[in-house]
Amino acid sequence: MATQGKWKRSLGAPFPFIADTKAKIMKAYGVKMPIVRLARRTTFVVDTDMTIVRVDSGTDALDPTRAVAAC
């Protein structure tokens, strides 16, 4: 979690990062990979009305630039 906070600060991301340690979000958003208990790398940008405004997955989710710009 400390590493995630440091990464968030280095990006200047204006939104919270969530560590899904209990896999609840992974299951709710359907990003669990078949067979394995891991999620596909996915970034969801959710606005204040709880509407998903952007989804990046796979290699696109590794670069948070578009997610930050969507805010």
SULTA-V653275 format. One record per residue. N is the residue number from 1. D_CENTER is the distance of its C-alpha to the mean C-alpha in whole Angstrom. Layout:
((N:D_CENTER) (N:D_CENTER))
This chain:
((1:14) (2:16) (3:15) (4:11) (5:13) (6:15) (7:13) (8:11) (9:15) (10:16) (11:14) (12:15) (13:12) (14:13) (15:10) (16:9) (17:7) (18:7) (19:9) (20:9) (21:13) (22:15) (23:13) (24:13) (25:10) (26:10) (27:13) (28:13) (29:11) (30:13) (31:11) (32:13) (33:15) (34:19) (35:21) (36:19) (37:17) (38:14) (39:11) (40:10) (41:8) (42:5) (43:3) (44:5) (45:7) (46:10) (47:13) (48:16) (49:17) (50:14) (51:14) (52:11) (53:12) (54:10) (55:8) (56:8) (57:9) (58:11) (59:13) (60:11) (61:8) (62:10) (63:11) (64:9) (65:12) (66:12) (67:9) (68:11) (69:14) (70:13) (71:13))
